[in-house]
């Protein structure tokens, strides 16, 4: 294909790239209008009913005086009939009236004053949303027209079947307690991150040097979970001294964490010990179910929103980014006249806005929050960026959690100290494991998971008296272990639970009622602390894979004291903000979307969820590959065309492969077995997990556990300091 053909194809694929998001927005606007109509109808009915009661009381009091008049009763009946007809006509809010009001409100939205700045819109005249309107014609709802300033090509026609499909995808039907089926809009979330690209000049001159580009990439994802408002209860903000009790882990959290870790331990033992594999394999729980397990096992609907020629490191550009995102916030304009004390009449903007979550890493959230704070004194809700709530995502948090573990338990000076991370790294020659996990996270993650699994297997072998992985247990804990496979399922399930909980009890996972065991065996103390944080890391990872928002939120409660005590001030504040948003700040529906909309499932299978910001990294990689294919034509407009066409390129290429009968790759990264590596680790860790006397690492003379480094009173004081 020629260059002109590629450019034309990019334009076609990128046309109306955000149409789905605009439809989602309009559906939420319709929901808001319907609720306003229902509330106004209820208030009118209440007022009418009170008037009727007053009239009836007056009539009953005057009945003796009017009994001689023959036409009085007839007149009263006529008035009651007319009043009831008026009430019925008022309470019946027809869909045509709602659509007509939606049309009027959208026509009014053109006059809303956004940030009128050419620098904010940049060179995106063809995708500018400053004057975009989505009109639903009451006579013909089969087409949706998007009118953009300066562009006559921004018109899309949606057939009746396509519109019905979009409506079906955006709404779900749930059954209330009374058996009635009602429709709820699922909502959506917008995520973003910076994308950096260096364009190297082949012949460098004073006026032609390497160009470092810093732009901002966005996508929207539709929520898969419907949370009706009557399923959640919003509580008021308690006193400062009571907040710590709600944000920090509770006794119930400790118990649930131990039970979940016990399930993870059973999987590890079954995969690595022959006795467990032959005795308990069919009883293992490979997926921890949750209330929305079915929804989180479905495929996510993701809409790439292109790139903005903005650098989030600049305050002015970040304001422009937030202003661009605000065009996707559902709004119902409401301009009311207010009379001042001087007699002057002014227009007051009381626009209703639906809160949209804006996800990103810690830096993106902090900068978005600063941009919103800079507009707090603006006059209108749109200029104040109301309706946007920055929230932190999980992948960058997981990387930072691993960095905290590396900070306390990884030291290149401990190469001769058996059982330490760096010594185990050298034993199996993992040279790709570096000091900073951010530089090679996948290698560090794979190595750390193997170390934790080896610690758990070595600890189980020590408790059961096993010398190798193929041996049967020889311990009083399991008498007649070779006959256990013949027992009923319930009996074996109880035995498995007893064994795994026994192993978990050896770890210091409990946050409450924790008693520090001051022992002279600092080598085993290092192993127990490392294994405890590793089990929390495994719980966090498994909760993300299953898309379990409650488990992820519970892990955040444990990571709050870890980040606060390890010097990670920014992530500690973000953990505090996340917990406060869910428990107290956000409305019930948005609070539910906060924890259940954190994942993306690109496969549509159980256990295949990934964090939103990790999917953002995947889109950045695909976009960079597409930009590299531009060759020397890496202009700003060309990059925008490629980014806007990103959502249509993948199905376009997939259809091409199907026509050409090209087999598709599975897209699954099978984790290579590390049996030989684990055997070496088990040999190294066998004397470590057993209790000794006066053992001490030279580098880690007194291991410190970041989970229990700060006392409860110190954490409470830290929370009170940041609540103001």
C-alpha positions as CSV (number, residue, x, y, z in Angstrom):
1,X,0.0,0.0,0.0
2,X,1.1,3.5,-0.7
3,X,1.6,6.2,1.9
4,X,-1.5,8.0,0.8
5,X,-3.5,4.7,1.1
6,X,-2.2,4.2,4.6
7,X,-3.1,7.7,5.7
8,X,-6.6,7.3,4.1
9,X,-7.1,4.0,5.9
10,X,-6.1,5.6,9.3
11,X,-8.6,8.4,8.7
12,X,-11.4,5.9,8.0
13,X,-10.5,3.7,11.0
14,X,-10.2,6.7,13.3
15,X,-13.4,8.4,12.2
16,X,-15.8,8.7,15.2
17,X,-13.4,6.8,17.4
18,X,-15.2,7.9,20.6
19,X,-18.8,7.3,19.4
20,X,-19.4,4.5,21.9
21,X,-18.3,6.6,24.8
22,X,-20.6,9.4,23.7
23,X,-23.5,7.0,23.6
24,X,-22.6,5.7,27.1
25,X,-22.6,9.3,28.2
26,X,-26.0,10.0,26.7
27,X,-27.5,6.9,28.3
28,X,-26.4,8.2,31.7
29,X,-27.9,11.6,30.9
30,X,-31.2,9.9,30.1
31,X,-31.0,8.0,33.4
32,X,-30.4,11.3,35.2
33,X,-33.4,13.0,33.4
34,X,-35.7,10.1,34.2
35,X,-34.7,10.2,37.9
36,X,-35.3,14.0,37.9
37,X,-38.7,13.5,36.2
38,X,-39.7,10.8,38.7
39,X,-38.6,12.9,41.7
40,X,-40.6,15.9,40.4
41,X,-43.6,13.7,39.7
42,X,-43.5,12.3,43.2
43,X,-43.2,15.7,44.8
44,X,-46.1,17.0,42.7
45,X,-48.2,14.0,43.7
46,X,-47.4,14.7,47.3
47,X,-48.4,18.3,46.9
48,X,-51.6,17.4,45.1
49,X,-52.5,14.8,47.8
50,X,-52.1,17.4,50.5
51,X,-54.4,19.8,48.6
52,X,-57.0,17.1,48.3
53,X,-56.8,16.4,52.0
54,X,-57.4,20.0,52.8
55,X,-60.3,20.2,50.4
56,X,-61.9,17.1,51.8
57,X,-61.6,18.4,55.4
58,X,-63.1,21.7,54.4
59,X,-66.0,19.9,52.7
60,X,-66.7,17.7,55.6
61,X,-66.8,20.6,58.0
62,X,-69.3,22.5,55.8
63,X,-71.4,19.4,54.9
64,X,-74.2,20.4,57.2
65,X,-74.5,23.9,55.8
66,X,-74.4,22.7,52.1
67,X,-76.7,19.7,52.6
68,X,-79.7,21.7,51.3
69,X,-78.0,22.5,48.0
70,X,-78.8,19.9,45.5
71,X,-75.9,20.3,43.2
72,X,-73.1,20.4,45.7
73,X,-72.3,16.7,45.8
74,X,-72.2,16.5,42.0
75,X,-69.9,19.4,41.8
76,X,-67.5,17.9,44.3
77,X,-67.4,14.6,42.4
78,X,-66.6,16.4,39.2
79,X,-63.8,18.3,40.9
80,X,-62.3,15.1,42.3
81,X,-62.5,13.4,38.9
82,X,-60.7,16.3,37.3
83,X,-58.1,16.4,40.0
84,X,-57.4,12.7,39.7
85,X,-57.1,13.0,35.9
86,X,-54.7,15.9,36.4
87,X,-52.5,13.8,38.8
88,X,-52.4,10.9,36.4
89,X,-51.4,13.1,33.5
90,X,-48.7,14.7,35.6
91,X,-47.3,11.5,37.1
92,X,-47.1,9.7,33.7
93,X,-43.7,10.9,32.4
94,X,-43.7,9.7,28.8
95,X,-40.5,8.7,27.1
96,X,-41.2,11.3,24.4
97,X,-41.2,14.1,27.0
98,X,-37.9,12.8,28.4
99,X,-36.3,12.6,24.9
100,X,-37.6,16.1,24.1
101,X,-36.0,17.5,27.3
102,X,-32.8,15.6,26.5
103,X,-32.8,17.3,23.1
104,X,-33.3,20.7,24.7
105,X,-30.6,20.2,27.3
106,X,-28.1,19.1,24.6
107,X,-28.9,22.1,22.6
108,X,-28.3,24.2,25.7
109,X,-25.0,22.4,26.3
110,X,-23.5,24.2,23.3
111,X,-23.7,27.5,25.1
112,X,-21.8,26.1,28.2
113,X,-18.5,27.9,28.5
114,X,-15.6,25.5,28.5
115,X,-12.0,26.4,28.7
116,X,-11.8,28.6,25.5
117,X,-8.1,28.1,24.8
118,X,-6.6,27.0,21.6
119,X,-3.6,25.6,23.4
120,X,-5.9,23.1,25.2
121,X,-7.4,21.7,22.1
122,X,-4.0,21.8,20.3
123,X,-4.2,20.6,16.7
124,X,-7.1,18.3,17.3
125,X,-9.7,20.4,15.4
126,X,-11.1,17.3,13.8
127,X,-11.7,15.6,17.2
128,X,-12.5,18.6,19.3
129,X,-15.3,18.1,21.8
130,X,-15.8,21.7,22.6
131,X,-18.9,22.0,20.4
132,X,-19.8,18.3,20.0
133,X,-23.5,17.5,20.5
134,X,-25.3,14.2,20.3
135,X,-28.9,14.8,19.3
136,X,-31.6,12.2,19.7
137,X,-34.4,13.0,17.3
138,X,-37.8,12.1,18.8
139,X,-39.2,11.2,15.3
140,X,-36.2,9.1,14.2
141,X,-33.9,7.6,16.8
142,X,-32.1,5.4,14.2
143,X,-29.2,7.9,13.7
144,X,-26.8,9.7,15.9
145,X,-25.2,12.8,14.4
146,X,-22.0,14.3,15.8
147,X,-21.5,17.9,14.7
148,X,-18.0,19.2,15.1
149,X,-16.8,22.7,14.4
150,X,-14.8,23.1,11.2
151,X,-15.5,19.6,10.1
152,X,-18.3,18.4,7.8
153,X,-17.2,14.8,7.8
154,X,-17.9,14.1,11.5
155,X,-21.3,12.5,10.9
156,X,-22.1,8.8,11.7
157,X,-25.2,6.8,10.9
158,X,-26.1,4.0,13.2
159,X,-28.7,1.5,12.0
160,X,-31.6,0.4,14.2
161,X,-29.9,-2.9,14.9
162,X,-26.6,-1.3,15.8
163,X,-28.3,1.1,18.2
164,X,-30.2,-1.7,19.9
165,X,-26.9,-3.6,20.3
166,X,-25.3,-0.6,21.8
167,X,-28.2,-0.1,24.2
168,X,-28.1,-3.8,25.1
169,X,-24.3,-3.6,25.8
170,X,-24.7,-0.5,27.9
171,X,-27.6,-1.6,30.1
172,X,-28.4,-4.7,32.1
173,X,-31.6,-5.8,33.7
174,X,-31.8,-6.8,37.3
175,X,-34.6,-8.1,39.4
176,X,-35.6,-6.2,42.4
177,X,-36.9,-7.6,45.7
178,X,-40.5,-7.2,44.5
179,X,-39.8,-9.2,41.3
180,X,-39.9,-6.3,38.9
181,X,-37.2,-6.1,36.3
182,X,-35.5,-2.7,36.0
183,X,-32.8,-1.4,33.7
184,X,-29.6,0.0,35.1
185,X,-26.8,1.7,33.2
186,X,-23.4,0.2,33.8
187,X,-21.3,3.4,33.5
188,X,-17.7,3.6,32.5
189,X,-14.3,4.7,33.6
190,X,-11.6,6.7,31.7
191,X,-7.9,5.8,32.2
192,X,-4.8,7.6,31.0
193,X,-1.1,7.6,31.2
194,X,1.8,9.5,29.5
195,X,3.4,8.1,26.4
196,X,7.0,9.0,25.6
197,X,8.6,8.6,22.2
198,X,12.0,9.7,21.0
199,X,12.3,10.6,17.3
200,X,15.9,10.4,16.3
201,X,17.2,12.5,13.5
202,X,19.3,10.7,10.9
203,X,21.4,13.8,10.2
204,X,21.7,16.0,13.2
205,X,22.1,19.7,12.8
206,X,21.7,22.7,15.0
207,X,18.1,23.1,13.9
208,X,17.4,19.3,13.5
209,X,18.1,17.4,16.7
210,X,16.5,14.4,18.4
211,X,13.0,15.1,19.5
212,X,11.7,13.8,22.7
213,X,7.8,13.7,22.6
214,X,5.7,13.5,25.7
215,X,2.0,13.0,25.0
216,X,-1.0,11.6,26.9
217,X,-2.9,8.5,26.0
218,X,-6.5,7.8,27.0
219,X,-9.0,4.9,26.8
220,X,-12.5,4.3,28.2
221,X,-13.7,0.9,29.6
222,X,-17.3,0.1,30.3
223,X,-18.1,-1.3,33.7
224,X,-19.1,-5.0,33.7
225,X,-20.8,-4.9,37.1
226,X,-24.2,-3.3,37.8
227,X,-24.5,-2.0,41.4
228,X,-28.0,-0.7,42.1
229,X,-28.2,2.1,44.6
230,X,-30.3,0.2,47.1
231,X,-27.6,-2.5,47.5
232,X,-25.1,-0.2,49.2
233,X,-25.4,2.0,52.3
234,X,-23.6,5.3,52.5
235,X,-22.5,6.3,56.0
236,X,-21.5,9.7,57.3
237,X,-18.0,10.7,58.1
238,X,-17.1,9.6,61.6
239,X,-14.8,11.4,64.0
240,X,-11.1,11.5,63.3
241,X,-10.3,9.1,66.0
242,X,-12.7,6.5,64.6
243,X,-11.5,6.7,61.0
244,X,-8.4,4.5,61.6
245,X,-10.6,1.7,62.9
246,X,-12.4,1.7,59.5
247,X,-9.5,2.2,57.2
248,X,-7.0,-0.2,58.8
249,X,-7.3,-4.0,58.7
250,X,-9.8,-5.5,61.2
251,X,-9.9,-8.8,63.0
252,X,-12.3,-10.1,60.3
253,X,-9.8,-9.0,57.6
254,X,-7.1,-11.0,59.3
255,X,-9.2,-14.1,59.4
256,X,-10.3,-13.8,55.7
257,X,-6.7,-13.1,54.6
258,X,-5.5,-16.3,56.4
259,X,-8.3,-18.4,54.8
260,X,-7.5,-17.0,51.3
261,X,-3.7,-17.6,51.8
262,X,-4.5,-21.1,52.9
263,X,-6.2,-21.7,49.6
264,X,-3.1,-20.3,47.7
265,X,-0.8,-22.5,49.8
266,X,-2.9,-25.6,48.9
267,X,-2.4,-24.8,45.2
268,X,1.4,-24.4,45.7
269,X,1.7,-27.7,47.6
270,X,-0.4,-29.6,45.0
271,X,1.8,-28.3,42.1
272,X,5.1,-29.1,43.8
273,X,4.6,-32.1,46.2
274,X,3.7,-35.5,44.8
275,X,1.8,-36.5,48.0
276,X,-0.5,-33.5,47.8
277,X,-1.0,-33.9,44.0
278,X,-2.1,-37.6,44.4
279,X,-4.3,-37.0,47.5
280,X,-5.9,-33.6,47.2
281,X,-5.7,-32.5,43.5
282,X,-9.5,-32.9,42.8
283,X,-10.3,-30.9,46.0
284,X,-8.2,-27.8,45.2
285,X,-10.1,-24.5,44.8
286,X,-8.4,-23.0,41.7
287,X,-10.7,-20.0,41.6
288,X,-11.9,-18.0,44.7
289,X,-15.4,-17.1,43.8
290,X,-17.0,-13.7,44.6
291,X,-20.4,-12.1,44.1
292,X,-19.5,-10.8,40.6
293,X,-17.4,-13.8,39.4
294,X,-19.6,-14.3,36.3
295,X,-19.4,-10.7,35.3
296,X,-15.7,-10.4,35.8
297,X,-15.2,-13.5,33.7
298,X,-16.7,-11.8,30.7
299,X,-14.8,-9.8,28.1
300,X,-14.3,-6.1,28.7
301,X,-15.4,-3.4,26.2
302,X,-12.5,-1.0,25.7
303,X,-12.6,2.1,23.6
304,X,-9.2,3.9,22.8
305,X,-9.6,7.6,22.9
306,X,-6.4,8.6,21.1
307,X,-3.6,10.8,22.3
308,X,-3.5,14.4,23.4
309,X,-0.6,16.6,22.5
310,X,-0.1,17.4,26.2
311,X,2.6,16.8,28.7
312,X,1.3,15.8,32.1
313,X,4.4,17.2,33.7
314,X,3.3,20.7,32.9
315,X,0.5,22.2,35.0
316,X,-1.1,24.0,32.1
317,X,-1.1,20.9,29.9
318,X,-2.6,18.8,32.8
319,X,-5.4,21.3,33.1
320,X,-6.0,20.8,29.3
321,X,-6.0,17.1,29.8
322,X,-8.6,17.2,32.5
323,X,-10.7,19.7,30.5
324,X,-10.7,17.2,27.6
325,X,-11.8,14.4,29.8
326,X,-14.6,16.5,31.3
327,X,-16.3,16.5,27.9
328,X,-17.1,12.8,28.5
329,X,-18.8,13.6,31.9
330,X,-22.6,13.2,31.7
331,X,-24.3,16.5,32.5
332,X,-27.8,17.8,32.6
333,X,-27.7,21.6,32.2
334,X,-29.8,23.6,34.6
335,X,-29.6,27.4,34.5
336,X,-31.8,29.2,37.0
337,X,-32.5,32.8,37.7
338,X,-31.8,34.2,41.1
339,X,-32.8,37.6,42.4
340,X,-30.1,39.3,44.5
341,X,-30.8,41.6,47.5
342,X,-30.2,44.6,45.2
343,X,-33.0,43.5,42.9
344,X,-30.7,42.4,40.2
345,X,-31.3,39.1,38.4
346,X,-28.4,36.7,37.7
347,X,-28.2,33.3,36.1
348,X,-27.0,30.5,38.4
349,X,-25.5,27.4,36.9
350,X,-26.9,24.3,38.8
351,X,-25.9,21.7,36.3
352,X,-26.2,18.1,37.5
353,X,-23.1,16.0,36.8
354,X,-22.6,12.3,37.0
355,X,-19.2,11.4,38.6
356,X,-16.8,9.6,36.3
357,X,-13.7,7.9,37.7
358,X,-10.4,8.8,36.1
359,X,-7.8,6.1,36.7
360,X,-4.0,6.3,36.4
361,X,-0.8,5.8,38.3
362,X,0.2,7.8,41.3
363,X,1.8,10.7,39.4
364,X,-1.2,11.0,37.1
365,X,-3.7,11.0,40.0
366,X,-1.7,13.6,41.9
367,X,-1.4,15.9,38.9
368,X,-5.1,15.5,38.0
369,X,-6.0,16.3,41.6
370,X,-3.8,19.4,41.4
371,X,-5.4,20.5,38.2
372,X,-8.9,20.2,39.7
373,X,-7.8,22.1,42.8
374,X,-6.5,25.0,40.6
375,X,-10.1,25.4,39.3
376,X,-11.9,25.3,42.6
377,X,-12.7,29.0,42.5
378,X,-14.3,28.9,39.1
379,X,-17.9,29.9,38.7
380,X,-19.5,27.0,36.9
381,X,-19.4,23.3,37.6
382,X,-17.8,22.7,34.2
383,X,-15.0,25.1,34.9
384,X,-14.5,23.6,38.3
385,X,-14.1,20.1,36.6
386,X,-16.8,18.7,38.9
387,X,-17.7,15.1,38.0
388,X,-14.2,13.8,37.7
389,X,-12.7,11.8,40.5
390,X,-9.0,10.7,40.1
391,X,-8.4,7.2,41.4
392,X,-5.2,5.1,41.6
393,X,-4.9,1.8,39.7
394,X,-3.2,-1.4,40.8
395,X,-0.3,-2.4,38.5
396,X,2.0,0.5,39.4
397,X,1.0,-0.1,43.0
398,X,2.0,-3.7,42.7
399,X,5.4,-2.7,41.3
400,X,5.9,-0.3,44.1
401,X,4.9,-3.0,46.7
402,X,7.7,-5.2,45.2
403,X,10.1,-2.3,45.5
404,X,9.3,-2.0,49.2
405,X,10.1,-5.7,49.7
406,X,13.4,-5.3,47.7
407,X,14.2,-2.3,50.0
408,X,14.2,-4.4,53.2
409,X,15.2,-7.9,52.0
410,X,17.4,-7.5,48.9
411,X,21.0,-6.4,49.3
412,X,23.9,-7.1,46.9
413,X,26.2,-7.4,49.9
414,X,24.4,-10.6,51.1
415,X,25.8,-12.8,48.4
416,X,27.4,-15.2,50.9
417,X,24.4,-15.3,53.3
418,X,22.3,-18.4,52.7
419,X,18.6,-17.8,52.3
420,X,18.7,-14.2,51.3
421,X,17.2,-13.0,48.1
422,X,20.5,-12.0,46.5
423,X,22.2,-15.3,47.5
424,X,19.3,-17.3,45.9
425,X,19.5,-15.1,42.8
426,X,23.1,-16.0,42.4
427,X,22.6,-19.7,43.0
428,X,20.3,-20.1,40.0
429,X,22.1,-17.4,37.9
430,X,19.1,-15.0,37.6
431,X,21.2,-12.2,36.2
432,X,18.1,-10.4,34.9
433,X,16.9,-9.8,38.5
434,X,18.0,-6.2,39.3
435,X,18.2,-4.0,42.3
436,X,15.3,-1.8,41.2
437,X,12.3,-4.0,40.1
438,X,10.9,-1.1,38.0
439,X,13.7,-1.7,35.5
440,X,12.8,-5.3,34.9
441,X,9.6,-6.0,36.7
442,X,8.7,-9.3,35.0
443,X,12.0,-10.9,35.9
444,X,11.8,-9.7,39.5
445,X,8.2,-10.8,39.8
446,X,8.9,-14.3,38.5
447,X,11.9,-14.7,40.7
448,X,10.1,-13.5,43.9
449,X,7.1,-15.8,43.3
450,X,9.4,-18.7,42.9
451,X,11.2,-17.8,46.2
452,X,8.0,-17.5,48.1
453,X,6.6,-20.8,46.8
454,X,9.9,-22.5,47.7
455,X,9.7,-21.1,51.2
456,X,6.1,-22.4,51.6
457,X,7.1,-25.9,50.2
458,X,10.2,-26.0,52.4
459,X,8.1,-25.1,55.5
460,X,5.5,-27.8,54.7
461,X,8.2,-30.4,54.2
462,X,9.7,-29.4,57.6
463,X,6.4,-29.7,59.4
464,X,5.5,-33.0,57.7
465,X,8.9,-34.6,58.1
466,X,9.7,-34.9,54.4
467,X,13.2,-34.9,53.0
468,X,12.3,-34.6,49.3
469,X,9.3,-33.6,47.2
470,X,8.5,-37.1,46.2
471,X,8.4,-38.6,49.7
472,X,5.2,-39.3,51.7
473,X,4.8,-37.4,55.0
474,X,6.4,-39.1,58.1
475,X,4.9,-37.1,61.0
476,X,2.5,-37.6,63.8
477,X,0.4,-34.9,62.3
478,X,-0.6,-37.3,59.5
479,X,-0.7,-40.9,60.7
480,X,-1.3,-43.4,58.0
481,X,-0.8,-40.7,55.3
482,X,-0.4,-43.4,52.6
483,X,-4.1,-44.4,53.2
484,X,-5.5,-40.9,53.2
485,X,-6.4,-41.0,49.5
486,X,-9.1,-43.6,50.3
487,X,-11.0,-41.4,52.7
488,X,-14.1,-39.4,51.7
489,X,-13.9,-36.0,50.2
490,X,-15.1,-34.2,53.3
491,X,-12.5,-35.8,55.5
492,X,-9.7,-35.0,53.1
493,X,-10.9,-31.5,52.7
494,X,-10.7,-31.0,56.4
495,X,-7.3,-32.5,56.6
496,X,-6.1,-30.2,53.8
497,X,-7.5,-27.2,55.5
498,X,-5.9,-28.1,58.8
499,X,-2.5,-28.5,57.1
500,X,-2.6,-25.3,55.2
501,X,-3.8,-23.3,58.2
502,X,-1.0,-24.8,60.2
503,X,1.5,-23.5,57.7
504,X,-0.2,-20.1,57.5
505,X,0.0,-19.8,61.3
506,X,3.7,-19.9,61.1
507,X,3.6,-16.6,59.2
508,X,3.0,-13.2,60.8
509,X,0.0,-12.3,58.6
510,X,-2.2,-10.9,61.3
511,X,-2.2,-7.2,61.7
512,X,-4.3,-7.0,64.9
513,X,-3.2,-8.6,68.2
514,X,0.3,-9.1,66.7
515,X,2.8,-10.1,69.2
516,X,6.4,-9.6,68.2
517,X,8.5,-12.7,68.9
518,X,11.9,-11.6,70.0
519,X,14.1,-14.6,69.2
520,X,17.8,-15.0,68.7
521,X,17.2,-16.8,65.4
522,X,17.3,-13.8,63.1
523,X,17.8,-16.1,60.0
524,X,14.4,-17.8,60.5
525,X,12.9,-14.4,61.4
526,X,14.1,-13.0,58.0
527,X,12.5,-16.1,56.3
528,X,9.2,-15.7,58.1
529,X,8.9,-12.0,57.4
530,X,9.8,-12.4,53.7
531,X,7.3,-15.2,53.4
532,X,4.5,-13.2,55.1
533,X,4.9,-10.2,52.7
534,X,5.2,-12.6,49.9
535,X,1.9,-14.3,50.8
536,X,0.3,-10.8,50.8
537,X,1.8,-10.2,47.4
538,X,0.4,-13.5,46.1
539,X,-3.0,-12.6,47.5
540,X,-3.0,-9.2,45.8
541,X,-2.0,-10.8,42.5
542,X,-4.6,-13.5,42.7
543,X,-7.3,-11.0,43.6
544,X,-6.5,-9.0,40.5
545,X,-6.6,-12.0,38.3
546,X,-10.0,-13.0,39.6
547,X,-11.3,-9.4,39.4
548,X,-12.3,-9.5,43.1
549,X,-12.7,-5.9,44.2
550,X,-13.3,-6.7,47.8
551,X,-10.1,-8.7,48.1
552,X,-8.1,-5.9,46.4
553,X,-9.6,-3.4,48.7
554,X,-8.6,-5.5,51.7
555,X,-5.0,-5.7,50.4
556,X,-5.0,-1.9,50.2
557,X,-5.8,-1.8,53.9
558,X,-2.7,-3.8,54.6
559,X,-0.5,-1.8,52.2
560,X,-1.5,1.4,53.9
561,X,0.7,0.8,57.0
562,X,3.4,-0.8,54.8
563,X,3.7,2.3,52.6
564,X,3.4,4.6,55.5
565,X,6.3,2.9,57.4
566,X,8.6,2.4,54.5
567,X,8.9,6.0,53.4
568,X,6.6,5.7,50.4
569,X,4.7,8.8,51.3
570,X,2.9,9.3,48.0
571,X,1.6,5.7,47.7
572,X,0.6,5.8,51.4
573,X,-1.5,8.9,50.7
574,X,-3.0,7.3,47.6
575,X,-3.9,4.2,49.7
576,X,-5.5,6.5,52.3
577,X,-7.4,8.4,49.5
578,X,-8.7,5.2,47.9
579,X,-10.0,3.8,51.2
580,X,-11.6,7.1,52.1
581,X,-13.2,7.4,48.6
582,X,-14.8,4.0,48.9
583,X,-16.0,4.3,52.5
584,X,-17.1,7.9,52.8
585,X,-16.6,10.2,49.8
586,X,-18.1,8.6,46.7
587,X,-21.8,7.9,46.2
588,X,-22.8,4.2,46.5
589,X,-22.7,3.4,42.8
590,X,-19.4,5.1,42.2
591,X,-17.9,3.5,45.3
592,X,-18.9,0.1,43.8
593,X,-17.4,1.0,40.4
594,X,-14.2,2.1,42.3
595,X,-13.4,-1.5,43.4
596,X,-15.1,-3.5,40.7
597,X,-14.1,-1.4,37.7
598,X,-10.3,-1.8,38.3
599,X,-9.8,-4.7,35.9
600,X,-9.9,-5.5,32.2
601,X,-10.4,-8.9,30.8
602,X,-9.3,-9.2,27.2
603,X,-9.9,-12.9,26.9
604,X,-13.4,-13.3,28.4
605,X,-12.3,-16.2,30.6
606,X,-12.1,-16.7,34.4
607,X,-8.9,-15.6,36.1
608,X,-7.7,-13.5,33.1
609,X,-8.2,-10.0,34.5
610,X,-5.4,-7.4,34.5
611,X,-5.2,-3.9,36.0
612,X,-6.4,-1.0,34.0
613,X,-3.0,0.7,34.0
614,X,-1.3,-2.5,32.8
615,X,-3.7,-2.5,29.8
616,X,-2.7,1.1,29.3
617,X,0.9,0.0,29.1
618,X,-0.1,-2.6,26.5
619,X,-1.9,0.0,24.4
620,X,1.2,2.3,24.6
621,X,3.4,-0.5,23.3
622,X,1.0,-1.2,20.4
623,X,0.8,2.5,19.6
624,X,4.6,2.9,19.7
625,X,4.9,0.0,17.2
626,X,2.4,1.6,14.9
627,X,4.1,5.0,15.2
628,X,7.4,3.3,14.3
629,X,5.8,2.1,11.1
630,X,5.3,5.7,10.0
631,X,9.0,6.0,9.2
632,X,10.1,9.6,8.7
633,X,6.5,10.8,8.8
634,X,6.3,11.1,12.6
635,X,4.3,14.3,12.7
636,X,1.8,15.2,15.5
637,X,-1.2,14.9,13.2
638,X,0.1,11.5,11.9
639,X,0.5,10.2,15.5
640,X,-3.0,11.4,16.3
641,X,-4.5,9.5,13.3
642,X,-2.8,6.3,14.3
643,X,-3.9,6.7,18.0
644,X,-7.5,7.3,17.0
645,X,-7.5,4.3,14.6
646,X,-6.1,2.0,17.3
647,X,-9.4,0.6,18.3
648,X,-10.3,-0.4,14.7
649,X,-6.9,-1.6,13.5
650,X,-6.9,-4.8,15.6
651,X,-10.2,-6.2,14.3
652,X,-9.3,-5.0,10.8
653,X,-6.0,-7.1,10.9
654,X,-7.9,-10.0,12.5
655,X,-10.4,-10.1,9.6
656,X,-7.5,-9.9,7.1
657,X,-5.8,-12.9,8.8
658,X,-9.1,-14.8,8.7
659,X,-9.5,-14.1,5.0
660,X,-6.0,-15.2,4.3
661,X,-6.4,-18.3,6.6
662,X,-3.5,-17.3,8.8
663,X,-3.6,-19.1,12.1
664,X,-3.9,-16.9,15.2
665,X,-1.5,-17.1,18.0
666,X,-3.0,-18.1,21.3
667,X,-1.7,-15.1,23.1
668,X,-1.1,-17.0,26.3
669,X,2.3,-16.8,28.0
670,X,2.8,-20.2,29.5
671,X,5.0,-19.9,32.5
672,X,8.0,-22.2,32.1
673,X,8.3,-24.8,34.8
674,X,11.0,-24.2,37.3
675,X,11.4,-27.6,38.8
676,X,15.2,-27.6,38.8
677,X,15.3,-24.1,40.3
678,X,12.9,-25.1,43.0
679,X,15.0,-28.2,43.9
680,X,18.0,-26.0,44.4
681,X,16.0,-23.6,46.5
682,X,14.6,-26.4,48.7
683,X,18.1,-27.6,49.4
684,X,19.2,-24.1,50.3
685,X,16.1,-23.3,52.5
686,X,15.8,-26.7,54.3
687,X,18.1,-25.6,57.2
688,X,16.7,-22.0,57.1
689,X,13.0,-22.8,57.8
690,X,13.9,-25.0,60.8
691,X,14.3,-23.3,64.2
692,X,17.9,-22.6,65.2
693,X,19.8,-20.7,67.9
694,X,21.8,-17.6,67.7
695,X,21.8,-17.4,63.9
696,X,22.1,-14.0,62.3
697,X,22.7,-12.7,58.8
698,X,25.7,-10.3,58.6
699,X,23.8,-7.9,56.3
700,X,20.3,-8.3,57.9
701,X,21.3,-8.3,61.6
702,X,17.8,-7.3,62.8
703,X,15.2,-7.8,60.1
704,X,12.4,-5.2,60.1
705,X,8.8,-6.0,59.1
706,X,7.2,-2.9,57.4
707,X,3.7,-4.3,58.2
708,X,4.3,-4.0,61.9
709,X,6.9,-1.3,62.0
710,X,4.4,1.4,63.1
711,X,2.2,1.0,66.1
712,X,-1.6,1.4,66.0
713,X,-1.4,4.7,67.8
714,X,1.3,6.0,65.3
715,X,-0.9,4.9,62.3
716,X,-3.9,6.6,63.9
717,X,-1.9,9.8,64.4
718,X,-0.7,9.6,60.7
719,X,-4.3,9.2,59.5
720,X,-5.6,12.1,61.6
721,X,-2.8,14.3,60.2
722,X,-3.8,13.6,56.6
723,X,-7.6,13.8,57.1
724,X,-7.6,17.6,57.5
